[in-house]
Amino acid sequence: MSVTASNMEVTSKKIVVTGALGQLGMALQEQSKHHADFECIFLARKDLDISSRDNISLVLNKHQPDVVINTAAYTAVDAAEDDKKQAFLVNETAVGYLAEECKKRDCALIHVSTDYVFDGNKSTAYVESDKPNPQTVYGASKLGGELLIESSKISKYAIIRTSWVYSVYRHNFVKTMLRLGKERDSLSVVNDQLGCPTWANDLADTILTVARELKEDSSGVYHYSNKGSITWYDFAKAIFENAQIDVLITPVTSDLFPTKAKRPKNSVLDTHKIKKQFQVDIPEWEYSLQKMLKGL
C-alpha cells in the first residue's frame, strides 16, 4: 500500500500485533488510529498461537509484515509459580519461535518485557545494562524470551521492558482501586514497593514510534514507563483523589499481603535511552493517570 504526497512516495509499514485482546494490544489498536502510515493487523490467540512455530510461520507467510509487535504473554505472576511449564512456553519458547521466524523474513520484532527480570534490590533506577536477576518464575521466563531474541541474531529488534501497566482495558491496579473504593470505606495499600505506573496508551504510542524508526544500529534493549517514582500507596491515593472518591487509605508493608511470587522492592526503570534514541515523549505519571481516568 502506498500514497503519494508532494511528489514523494511514502510506503506504509505492515505491522502484525500479537495478543490483540490484552490491555496493551487493545491500547495499540486505539493508538494506531493516529498512525495513518501503518497498516496494522491485530491478532488474538485464536488467530495466532505463538506457542506453535508452524502457526507463526503460516500467519507470517500470509500477512508478510515488516514488523511484529509481540504483546502476547503469560502475565499471571503468582499462578506462574505453579504453572512453570506454561509460563516458559509462552514467555520464552514462543518468543524464540517468533524471533527465528522474523529473522527468516527480515522482519523486525518488537517484544514487550518486564521489570521483573531484575531482583528489585537496587537503590536507584534500573538501566538497560544492569544485570538481570529474576526472583520469580514469571521474571525468569520473560528473561528467557529476551535471551532467545538476542541469541537468534535477528537484525532488527527492540526489547522494551516496562512496569505497572494500566489502562481502561482488562484488569489492572487502577480499575481494581476504583472498584474497591466504591465498595469499601477504607483500604490498606502497600507502601514499601517503589516503581512507576505506565499508561498502556503511552507505551503503545512509544512502541509504534519505535516500529517506525527501528534499524539495525538502534536494535537492543530499552526501558519505558511514565516519568516519576512512587509507591503503590502513593498511586492509590492519587487514583482516589483524581476520581474524587472518598476512602481512607492506610499505608502498610508487603508482609501483610503475602504472595506466592516475590514482588520487587524497586521497579523504577531509567528511560533516558529510549527517549534519546527515538525522541519519544515521556509524560509524568500523574498527567497520564488523569487522561486515562477521563476516558472511563
Contacts in CASP RR format, 6 or more apart in sequence:
PFRMAT RR
TARGET T0000
AUTHOR 0000-0000-0000
METHOD contacts of the structure
MODEL  1
MSVTASNMEVTSKKIVVTGALGQLGMALQEQSKHHADFECIFLARKDLDI
SSRDNISLVLNKHQPDVVINTAAYTAVDAAEDDKKQAFLVNETAVGYLAE
ECKKRDCALIHVSTDYVFDGNKSTAYVESDKPNPQTVYGASKLGGELLIE
SSKISKYAIIRTSWVYSVYRHNFVKTMLRLGKERDSLSVVNDQLGCPTWA
NDLADTILTVARELKEDSSGVYHYSNKGSITWYDFAKAIFENAQIDVLIT
PVTSDLFPTKAKRPKNSVLDTHKIKKQFQVDIPEWEYSLQKMLKGL
1 11 0 8 1.000
1 12 0 8 1.000
1 14 0 8 1.000
1 39 0 8 1.000
2 9 0 8 1.000
2 10 0 8 1.000
2 11 0 8 1.000
2 12 0 8 1.000
3 9 0 8 1.000
3 10 0 8 1.000
3 12 0 8 1.000
4 10 0 8 1.000
10 37 0 8 1.000
12 36 0 8 1.000
12 37 0 8 1.000
12 38 0 8 1.000
12 39 0 8 1.000
13 37 0 8 1.000
13 38 0 8 1.000
13 39 0 8 1.000
13 66 0 8 1.000
13 67 0 8 1.000
13 211 0 8 1.000
13 212 0 8 1.000
14 38 0 8 1.000
14 39 0 8 1.000
14 41 0 8 1.000
14 63 0 8 1.000
14 64 0 8 1.000
14 65 0 8 1.000
14 66 0 8 1.000
14 67 0 8 1.000
15 32 0 8 1.000
15 38 0 8 1.000
15 39 0 8 1.000
15 40 0 8 1.000
15 41 0 8 1.000
15 65 0 8 1.000
15 66 0 8 1.000
15 67 0 8 1.000
15 68 0 8 1.000
15 69 0 8 1.000
15 211 0 8 1.000
16 40 0 8 1.000
16 41 0 8 1.000
16 43 0 8 1.000
16 48 0 8 1.000
16 59 0 8 1.000
16 60 0 8 1.000
16 63 0 8 1.000
16 65 0 8 1.000
16 67 0 8 1.000
16 68 0 8 1.000
16 69 0 8 1.000
17 25 0 8 1.000
17 28 0 8 1.000
17 29 0 8 1.000
17 40 0 8 1.000
17 41 0 8 1.000
17 42 0 8 1.000
17 43 0 8 1.000
17 68 0 8 1.000
17 69 0 8 1.000
17 71 0 8 1.000
18 43 0 8 1.000
18 48 0 8 1.000
18 50 0 8 1.000
18 68 0 8 1.000
18 69 0 8 1.000
18 70 0 8 1.000
18 71 0 8 1.000
18 72 0 8 1.000
18 98 0 8 1.000
19 25 0 8 1.000
19 42 0 8 1.000
19 43 0 8 1.000
19 44 0 8 1.000
19 45 0 8 1.000
19 48 0 8 1.000
19 70 0 8 1.000
19 71 0 8 1.000
19 72 0 8 1.000
20 26 0 8 1.000
20 28 0 8 1.000
20 29 0 8 1.000
20 42 0 8 1.000
20 43 0 8 1.000
20 44 0 8 1.000
20 47 0 8 1.000
20 71 0 8 1.000
21 44 0 8 1.000
21 45 0 8 1.000
22 71 0 8 1.000
22 169 0 8 1.000
22 170 0 8 1.000
23 165 0 8 1.000
23 166 0 8 1.000
23 167 0 8 1.000
23 169 0 8 1.000
23 170 0 8 1.000
23 172 0 8 1.000
23 200 0 8 1.000
24 71 0 8 1.000
24 112 0 8 1.000
24 165 0 8 1.000
24 167 0 8 1.000
24 200 0 8 1.000
24 203 0 8 1.000
24 204 0 8 1.000
25 42 0 8 1.000
25 71 0 8 1.000
25 200 0 8 1.000
25 204 0 8 1.000
26 167 0 8 1.000
26 169 0 8 1.000
26 170 0 8 1.000
26 200 0 8 1.000
27 167 0 8 1.000
27 169 0 8 1.000
27 200 0 8 1.000
27 201 0 8 1.000
27 203 0 8 1.000
27 204 0 8 1.000
28 40 0 8 1.000
28 42 0 8 1.000
28 69 0 8 1.000
28 71 0 8 1.000
28 204 0 8 1.000
28 207 0 8 1.000
28 208 0 8 1.000
29 40 0 8 1.000
29 42 0 8 1.000
30 201 0 8 1.000
30 204 0 8 1.000
31 201 0 8 1.000
31 204 0 8 1.000
31 205 0 8 1.000
31 208 0 8 1.000
32 38 0 8 1.000
32 40 0 8 1.000
32 204 0 8 1.000
32 208 0 8 1.000
34 205 0 8 1.000
35 208 0 8 1.000
35 212 0 8 1.000
37 212 0 8 1.000
38 208 0 8 1.000
38 211 0 8 1.000
38 212 0 8 1.000
41 63 0 8 1.000
41 65 0 8 1.000
43 59 0 8 1.000
45 72 0 8 1.000
47 59 0 8 1.000
48 55 0 8 1.000
48 56 0 8 1.000
48 59 0 8 1.000
48 72 0 8 1.000
49 55 0 8 1.000
50 56 0 8 1.000
50 70 0 8 1.000
50 72 0 8 1.000
50 90 0 8 1.000
50 94 0 8 1.000
50 95 0 8 1.000
50 97 0 8 1.000
50 98 0 8 1.000
51 89 0 8 1.000
51 90 0 8 1.000
51 93 0 8 1.000
51 94 0 8 1.000
51 97 0 8 1.000
52 97 0 8 1.000
53 97 0 8 1.000
53 100 0 8 1.000
53 101 0 8 1.000
56 97 0 8 1.000
56 98 0 8 1.000
56 101 0 8 1.000
57 101 0 8 1.000
60 68 0 8 1.000
60 101 0 8 1.000
60 102 0 8 1.000
60 105 0 8 1.000
60 107 0 8 1.000
64 105 0 8 1.000
65 107 0 8 1.000
66 107 0 8 1.000
66 108 0 8 1.000
67 107 0 8 1.000
67 108 0 8 1.000
67 109 0 8 1.000
67 110 0 8 1.000
67 211 0 8 1.000
67 214 0 8 1.000
68 98 0 8 1.000
68 102 0 8 1.000
68 107 0 8 1.000
68 108 0 8 1.000
68 109 0 8 1.000
68 110 0 8 1.000
69 110 0 8 1.000
69 112 0 8 1.000
69 207 0 8 1.000
69 211 0 8 1.000
70 95 0 8 1.000
70 98 0 8 1.000
70 109 0 8 1.000
70 110 0 8 1.000
70 111 0 8 1.000
70 112 0 8 1.000
71 112 0 8 1.000
72 90 0 8 1.000
72 94 0 8 1.000
73 90 0 8 1.000
73 91 0 8 1.000
73 112 0 8 1.000
73 142 0 8 1.000
74 80 0 8 1.000
74 83 0 8 1.000
74 86 0 8 1.000
74 87 0 8 1.000
74 89 0 8 1.000
74 90 0 8 1.000
74 91 0 8 1.000
74 138 0 8 1.000
74 141 0 8 1.000
75 138 0 8 1.000
76 83 0 8 1.000
76 138 0 8 1.000
77 116 0 8 1.000
77 136 0 8 1.000
77 138 0 8 1.000
77 259 0 8 1.000
77 261 0 8 1.000
78 259 0 8 1.000
78 260 0 8 1.000
78 261 0 8 1.000
80 86 0 8 1.000
80 87 0 8 1.000
80 136 0 8 1.000
80 137 0 8 1.000
80 138 0 8 1.000
80 141 0 8 1.000
80 261 0 8 1.000
81 136 0 8 1.000
81 137 0 8 1.000
81 260 0 8 1.000
81 261 0 8 1.000
82 260 0 8 1.000
84 137 0 8 1.000
84 141 0 8 1.000
87 137 0 8 1.000
87 138 0 8 1.000
87 141 0 8 1.000
88 137 0 8 1.000
88 140 0 8 1.000
88 141 0 8 1.000
88 144 0 8 1.000
90 141 0 8 1.000
91 138 0 8 1.000
91 139 0 8 1.000
91 141 0 8 1.000
91 142 0 8 1.000
91 144 0 8 1.000
91 145 0 8 1.000
92 141 0 8 1.000
92 142 0 8 1.000
92 144 0 8 1.000
92 145 0 8 1.000
92 148 0 8 1.000
93 148 0 8 1.000
95 111 0 8 1.000
95 144 0 8 1.000
95 145 0 8 1.000
95 146 0 8 1.000
95 148 0 8 1.000
95 149 0 8 1.000
96 145 0 8 1.000
96 148 0 8 1.000
96 149 0 8 1.000
96 152 0 8 1.000
98 109 0 8 1.000
98 111 0 8 1.000
99 109 0 8 1.000
99 111 0 8 1.000
99 148 0 8 1.000
99 149 0 8 1.000
99 152 0 8 1.000
99 154 0 8 1.000
99 157 0 8 1.000
100 152 0 8 1.000
100 154 0 8 1.000
101 107 0 8 1.000
102 108 0 8 1.000
102 109 0 8 1.000
102 154 0 8 1.000
102 157 0 8 1.000
103 152 0 8 1.000
103 153 0 8 1.000
103 154 0 8 1.000
103 155 0 8 1.000
106 155 0 8 1.000
106 156 0 8 1.000
107 156 0 8 1.000
108 156 0 8 1.000
108 157 0 8 1.000
108 158 0 8 1.000
108 211 0 8 1.000
108 214 0 8 1.000
109 149 0 8 1.000
109 154 0 8 1.000
109 156 0 8 1.000
109 157 0 8 1.000
109 158 0 8 1.000
110 157 0 8 1.000
110 158 0 8 1.000
110 160 0 8 1.000
110 207 0 8 1.000
110 210 0 8 1.000
110 211 0 8 1.000
110 214 0 8 1.000
111 145 0 8 1.000
111 146 0 8 1.000
111 149 0 8 1.000
111 157 0 8 1.000
111 158 0 8 1.000
111 159 0 8 1.000
111 160 0 8 1.000
112 160 0 8 1.000
112 162 0 8 1.000
112 203 0 8 1.000
112 207 0 8 1.000
113 142 0 8 1.000
113 143 0 8 1.000
113 145 0 8 1.000
113 146 0 8 1.000
113 159 0 8 1.000
113 160 0 8 1.000
113 161 0 8 1.000
113 162 0 8 1.000
113 221 0 8 1.000
114 138 0 8 1.000
114 139 0 8 1.000
114 142 0 8 1.000
114 161 0 8 1.000
114 162 0 8 1.000
114 163 0 8 1.000
115 126 0 8 1.000
115 161 0 8 1.000
115 162 0 8 1.000
115 163 0 8 1.000
115 164 0 8 1.000
115 195 0 8 1.000
115 264 0 8 1.000
115 267 0 8 1.000
115 269 0 8 1.000
116 134 0 8 1.000
116 135 0 8 1.000
116 136 0 8 1.000
116 138 0 8 1.000
116 139 0 8 1.000
116 142 0 8 1.000
116 264 0 8 1.000
117 132 0 8 1.000
117 133 0 8 1.000
117 134 0 8 1.000
117 139 0 8 1.000
117 142 0 8 1.000
117 143 0 8 1.000
117 146 0 8 1.000
117 161 0 8 1.000
118 126 0 8 1.000
118 130 0 8 1.000
118 132 0 8 1.000
118 133 0 8 1.000
118 134 0 8 1.000
118 264 0 8 1.000
118 267 0 8 1.000
119 133 0 8 1.000
119 134 0 8 1.000
119 135 0 8 1.000
119 264 0 8 1.000
120 126 0 8 1.000
120 135 0 8 1.000
120 264 0 8 1.000
120 265 0 8 1.000
120 266 0 8 1.000
120 267 0 8 1.000
121 265 0 8 1.000
121 266 0 8 1.000
122 130 0 8 1.000
122 266 0 8 1.000
123 266 0 8 1.000
124 268 0 8 1.000
125 229 0 8 1.000
125 268 0 8 1.000
125 269 0 8 1.000
125 270 0 8 1.000
126 223 0 8 1.000
126 266 0 8 1.000
126 268 0 8 1.000
126 269 0 8 1.000
126 270 0 8 1.000
127 223 0 8 1.000
127 270 0 8 1.000
127 272 0 8 1.000
127 273 0 8 1.000
128 161 0 8 1.000
128 220 0 8 1.000
128 221 0 8 1.000
128 222 0 8 1.000
128 223 0 8 1.000
128 270 0 8 1.000
128 273 0 8 1.000
132 143 0 8 1.000
132 146 0 8 1.000
134 140 0 8 1.000
134 142 0 8 1.000
134 143 0 8 1.000
135 261 0 8 1.000
135 262 0 8 1.000
135 264 0 8 1.000
136 261 0 8 1.000
136 262 0 8 1.000
137 261 0 8 1.000
138 261 0 8 1.000
146 159 0 8 1.000
146 221 0 8 1.000
149 157 0 8 1.000
149 159 0 8 1.000
150 159 0 8 1.000
150 220 0 8 1.000
154 219 0 8 1.000
155 216 0 8 1.000
155 219 0 8 1.000
156 214 0 8 1.000
156 215 0 8 1.000
156 216 0 8 1.000
156 219 0 8 1.000
157 214 0 8 1.000
157 219 0 8 1.000
157 220 0 8 1.000
158 210 0 8 1.000
158 214 0 8 1.000
158 218 0 8 1.000
158 219 0 8 1.000
158 220 0 8 1.000
158 221 0 8 1.000
158 222 0 8 1.000
159 220 0 8 1.000
159 221 0 8 1.000
159 222 0 8 1.000
160 203 0 8 1.000
160 206 0 8 1.000
160 207 0 8 1.000
160 210 0 8 1.000
160 222 0 8 1.000
160 223 0 8 1.000
160 224 0 8 1.000
160 274 0 8 1.000
161 221 0 8 1.000
161 222 0 8 1.000
161 223 0 8 1.000
161 224 0 8 1.000
161 269 0 8 1.000
162 198 0 8 1.000
162 203 0 8 1.000
162 223 0 8 1.000
162 224 0 8 1.000
162 225 0 8 1.000
162 269 0 8 1.000
163 195 0 8 1.000
163 196 0 8 1.000
163 197 0 8 1.000
163 198 0 8 1.000
163 225 0 8 1.000
163 267 0 8 1.000
163 268 0 8 1.000
163 269 0 8 1.000
164 173 0 8 1.000
164 195 0 8 1.000
164 196 0 8 1.000
164 197 0 8 1.000
164 198 0 8 1.000
164 225 0 8 1.000
164 235 0 8 1.000
164 267 0 8 1.000
165 172 0 8 1.000
165 197 0 8 1.000
165 198 0 8 1.000
165 199 0 8 1.000
165 200 0 8 1.000
165 203 0 8 1.000
166 172 0 8 1.000
166 173 0 8 1.000
166 174 0 8 1.000
166 175 0 8 1.000
166 197 0 8 1.000
166 198 0 8 1.000
166 199 0 8 1.000
166 200 0 8 1.000
166 292 0 8 1.000
167 174 0 8 1.000
167 199 0 8 1.000
167 200 0 8 1.000
167 201 0 8 1.000
167 292 0 8 1.000
168 175 0 8 1.000
168 292 0 8 1.000
168 295 0 8 1.000
168 296 0 8 1.000
169 200 0 8 1.000
173 197 0 8 1.000
173 232 0 8 1.000
173 235 0 8 1.000
173 236 0 8 1.000
174 197 0 8 1.000
174 239 0 8 1.000
174 289 0 8 1.000
174 292 0 8 1.000
174 293 0 8 1.000
177 187 0 8 1.000
177 235 0 8 1.000
177 236 0 8 1.000
177 239 0 8 1.000
177 240 0 8 1.000
178 239 0 8 1.000
178 243 0 8 1.000
178 245 0 8 1.000
178 296 0 8 1.000
180 187 0 8 1.000
180 247 0 8 1.000
181 187 0 8 1.000
181 240 0 8 1.000
181 245 0 8 1.000
181 247 0 8 1.000
182 245 0 8 1.000
184 247 0 8 1.000
185 247 0 8 1.000
185 248 0 8 1.000
186 247 0 8 1.000
186 248 0 8 1.000
186 249 0 8 1.000
186 250 0 8 1.000
187 236 0 8 1.000
187 247 0 8 1.000
187 248 0 8 1.000
187 249 0 8 1.000
187 250 0 8 1.000
188 249 0 8 1.000
188 250 0 8 1.000
188 251 0 8 1.000
188 252 0 8 1.000
188 256 0 8 1.000
189 232 0 8 1.000
189 233 0 8 1.000
189 236 0 8 1.000
189 237 0 8 1.000
189 249 0 8 1.000
189 250 0 8 1.000
189 251 0 8 1.000
189 252 0 8 1.000
190 231 0 8 1.000
190 232 0 8 1.000
190 233 0 8 1.000
190 251 0 8 1.000
190 252 0 8 1.000
190 253 0 8 1.000
190 254 0 8 1.000
190 256 0 8 1.000
190 257 0 8 1.000
191 231 0 8 1.000
191 232 0 8 1.000
191 233 0 8 1.000
191 234 0 8 1.000
191 251 0 8 1.000
191 252 0 8 1.000
191 253 0 8 1.000
192 231 0 8 1.000
192 253 0 8 1.000
192 254 0 8 1.000
192 265 0 8 1.000
193 231 0 8 1.000
193 232 0 8 1.000
193 254 0 8 1.000
193 263 0 8 1.000
193 264 0 8 1.000
193 265 0 8 1.000
193 266 0 8 1.000
193 267 0 8 1.000
194 229 0 8 1.000
194 230 0 8 1.000
194 231 0 8 1.000
194 265 0 8 1.000
194 266 0 8 1.000
194 267 0 8 1.000
194 268 0 8 1.000
195 225 0 8 1.000
195 229 0 8 1.000
195 230 0 8 1.000
195 231 0 8 1.000
195 266 0 8 1.000
195 267 0 8 1.000
195 268 0 8 1.000
196 225 0 8 1.000
196 226 0 8 1.000
196 227 0 8 1.000
196 228 0 8 1.000
196 229 0 8 1.000
196 230 0 8 1.000
196 267 0 8 1.000
196 268 0 8 1.000
196 269 0 8 1.000
196 285 0 8 1.000
197 225 0 8 1.000
197 226 0 8 1.000
197 230 0 8 1.000
197 235 0 8 1.000
197 285 0 8 1.000
197 288 0 8 1.000
197 289 0 8 1.000
198 224 0 8 1.000
198 225 0 8 1.000
198 226 0 8 1.000
199 226 0 8 1.000
199 283 0 8 1.000
199 285 0 8 1.000
199 288 0 8 1.000
199 289 0 8 1.000
199 291 0 8 1.000
199 292 0 8 1.000
201 288 0 8 1.000
201 291 0 8 1.000
201 292 0 8 1.000
202 226 0 8 1.000
202 282 0 8 1.000
202 283 0 8 1.000
202 288 0 8 1.000
203 224 0 8 1.000
205 280 0 8 1.000
206 224 0 8 1.000
206 274 0 8 1.000
206 278 0 8 1.000
206 280 0 8 1.000
209 278 0 8 1.000
209 279 0 8 1.000
209 280 0 8 1.000
210 222 0 8 1.000
210 274 0 8 1.000
210 278 0 8 1.000
210 280 0 8 1.000
213 278 0 8 1.000
218 277 0 8 1.000
218 278 0 8 1.000
222 273 0 8 1.000
222 274 0 8 1.000
222 277 0 8 1.000
223 269 0 8 1.000
223 270 0 8 1.000
223 271 0 8 1.000
223 273 0 8 1.000
223 274 0 8 1.000
224 269 0 8 1.000
224 271 0 8 1.000
224 274 0 8 1.000
224 280 0 8 1.000
224 282 0 8 1.000
225 268 0 8 1.000
225 269 0 8 1.000
225 271 0 8 1.000
225 285 0 8 1.000
226 282 0 8 1.000
226 283 0 8 1.000
226 284 0 8 1.000
226 285 0 8 1.000
226 288 0 8 1.000
227 271 0 8 1.000
227 282 0 8 1.000
227 283 0 8 1.000
227 284 0 8 1.000
227 285 0 8 1.000
228 268 0 8 1.000
228 284 0 8 1.000
228 285 0 8 1.000
229 268 0 8 1.000
230 238 0 8 1.000
230 285 0 8 1.000
231 251 0 8 1.000
233 249 0 8 1.000
233 251 0 8 1.000
233 252 0 8 1.000
235 285 0 8 1.000
236 249 0 8 1.000
237 249 0 8 1.000
238 286 0 8 1.000
238 289 0 8 1.000
239 245 0 8 1.000
239 289 0 8 1.000
239 293 0 8 1.000
240 246 0 8 1.000
240 247 0 8 1.000
240 249 0 8 1.000
242 286 0 8 1.000
242 289 0 8 1.000
242 290 0 8 1.000
242 293 0 8 1.000
243 293 0 8 1.000
254 263 0 8 1.000
271 282 0 8 1.000
274 280 0 8 1.000
275 282 0 8 1.000
END
